[in-house]
Amino acid sequence: MTPISHLYLHVPFCPTICPYCDFHVVRRQAGWVEAYLKRLLEEAGQLAGLWPLELETIYLGGGTPSFLRDRELAALVEGLRAAVGWAGEVTLEVNPGTVSRARAELWRELGFTRASLGIQSLDDQVLRFLGRTHSSRAAREAASYLRQAGLRLSADLITAVPSQRLEREVASYLELDLEHLSAYSLTVEEGTEFARRGVEVAEEDEREAFYRTEELLAEGGLLRYEISNYARPGAESRHNLGYWTNAFYAALGPSAAGHYPSERPGELAQRRTAATLEGWLRGEGGEVLPVSPAQYASDAAFMGLRLERGIDLRALGGRTGLDLLGSWPQLLRRPLEGGLLELQGGQLRATRDGWWVLNQLVTPLVEWSAG
Ligand code: SF4
């Protein structure tokens, strides 16, 4: 069986809940973190018994993993090392309000190699609008402590926020000397505080920010390699590349979703989701969804076309046993003729114009895989 090379851990605790957030997050409550850590390490032990693991990357996301206290994070790392080992790239998602020089050094000593700093903006007015509790000064300080501790640094940026000045915003980010950046336009998801308040983002503003951000970051040496992600050459996130190349990854923690190999007849993989925190703490499982070879291929296209380099249809055809080079050009004839997709030497990729409408482009493949 193909070994699993990536591991995601969901840490659901946050100091406050942001008004646009639609992740599974909770505020810290007495006894929950202890119960969470106990259950998480039990799960890690079971994981190693069930699947072959050859971990290249581990990612602690959330929520706010850096909101865990030092002794809690140290216990998590120690338990994880004992249960599943460690990896070459280990990322900790960090909230600026939780960083100090000493903590950044501790995270490096614990074995983290990379920090993903959740700053969203370096403009105090935008931060207030987003309901963030940190200031741009705290974000700059946090970035500097993390770099000085020797952690590789990624940060995130929210664009298309009303009143945001993009040129100034990107210039401030470039001063942080990042090697990686994730940029997303503000989206107002149903059920969030922003949706209740009636916040809206005009599509034209979103589109303009999408293309302008790329130009501005490229001038500073951060190149777009995925729809929402930029890196200095060679500093791409290996963990996220695992998702975009449809690799197998395990997931631990409440509401975490994993992608596992399967050797059952008619299946190439299984997607498994976990229950939300209270159910997960009681040991409840989530859903197990079988993935057929055709679904695997369409998932790979859905994720892989987000990448600048696109997907190799020959390799994907070999993995799934399907003649994709024979059947997909016909299914994708209109976007290929319309200049939204390109197919060269078996490599299928979206063009700049195609990225903006990618979900529509892959619809025929999703329908094909369901039929
Ligand atoms: S810090 Fe991140 S995960 Fe936590 S509530 Fe805010 S957006 Fe959601």
Boltz pocket constraint, residues with backbone or C-beta under 6 A from the ligand:
constraints:
  - pocket:
      binder: B
      contacts: [[A, 13], [A, 14], [A, 16], [A, 17], [A, 18], [A, 20], [A, 21], [A, 22], [A, 23], [A, 25], [A, 62], [A, 63], [A, 64], [A, 95], [A, 118]]
      max_distance: 6.0
